[in-house]
Amino acid sequence: MTNDHQITITPFDGTITVSAGDTNVATSERAFVLRESGYPPRYYIPLNDVIASTCQGSDTATHCHFKGDATYFNVVTVDNVIIDAAWCYRDPVPEVAEIKSHLSFDENLVTVQFS
């Protein structure tokens, strides 16, 4: 990473709950917060804290020079499928190894609450 592009990852002190309408998607007390230059904070939840039936693999994939290859997930509820609502770095670059196999959710598409 260059000096002008910084990424920090710290444990989130509290509980994060993700929902889509009336559907609980995830609850975690083991999340990380990733702060990256020029972007809002992103919260990464361990896959084990996500309700598996609510997330379905998407065909979308992206690459970030600073984090690696991301795969995307649709959030599935009884009433809706929210396309590409979450992403995961299954094999991130070593500098951000803490987020390996954690999901981050698009806060514009699902509800993320902090307590």
Residue pairs with C-beta under 8 A, 6 or more apart in sequence:
1 7
1 66
1 95
4 37
5 36
5 37
5 38
5 66
6 35
6 36
6 37
7 34
7 35
7 36
7 37
7 66
7 67
7 95
7 96
8 34
8 35
9 32
9 33
9 34
9 35
9 44
9 96
9 98
9 99
10 32
10 33
10 35
11 30
11 31
11 32
11 33
12 31
12 32
12 33
12 43
12 114
14 29
14 114
14 115
15 27
15 28
15 29
15 114
15 115
16 26
16 27
16 28
16 31
16 43
16 45
16 112
16 113
16 114
17 24
17 26
17 27
17 112
17 113
17 115
18 24
18 25
18 26
18 27
18 45
18 50
18 105
18 110
18 111
18 112
18 113
19 25
19 110
19 111
19 113
20 54
20 75
20 77
20 80
20 82
20 85
20 109
20 110
20 111
21 77
21 79
21 80
22 77
22 78
23 54
23 75
23 77
23 78
24 51
24 54
25 50
25 51
25 54
25 55
25 75
25 105
25 110
26 45
26 49
26 50
26 51
26 54
26 103
26 105
27 49
28 45
28 46
28 49
30 45
30 46
30 49
31 43
31 44
31 45
31 46
31 49
31 102
32 43
32 44
32 98
32 99
32 102
33 41
33 42
33 43
33 44
34 41
34 42
34 43
34 44
34 96
34 99
34 104
35 41
36 42
36 66
42 104
43 104
43 105
43 112
44 98
44 99
44 102
44 103
44 104
45 102
45 103
45 104
45 105
46 101
46 102
47 88
47 101
47 102
47 103
50 103
53 76
54 75
54 76
54 77
55 73
55 74
55 75
55 76
55 86
55 103
56 73
56 74
56 75
56 76
56 81
57 71
57 72
57 73
57 74
58 71
58 72
58 73
58 74
58 83
58 84
60 71
60 72
60 84
61 69
61 70
61 71
61 72
62 69
62 70
62 72
62 87
63 69
63 70
64 70
66 93
66 95
66 96
67 89
67 92
67 93
67 96
67 99
68 89
68 91
68 92
68 93
68 96
69 89
69 90
69 91
70 87
70 88
70 89
71 87
71 88
71 90
72 84
72 86
72 87
72 88
73 84
73 85
73 86
73 87
73 88
73 103
74 81
74 82
74 83
74 84
74 85
75 81
75 82
75 85
75 86
75 105
75 109
75 110
76 82
82 109
82 110
84 106
84 109
85 105
85 106
85 109
85 110
86 103
86 104
86 105
86 106
86 110
87 103
87 104
88 101
88 102
88 103
88 104
89 96
89 99
89 100
89 102
90 100
90 101
91 100
92 99
92 100
105 112
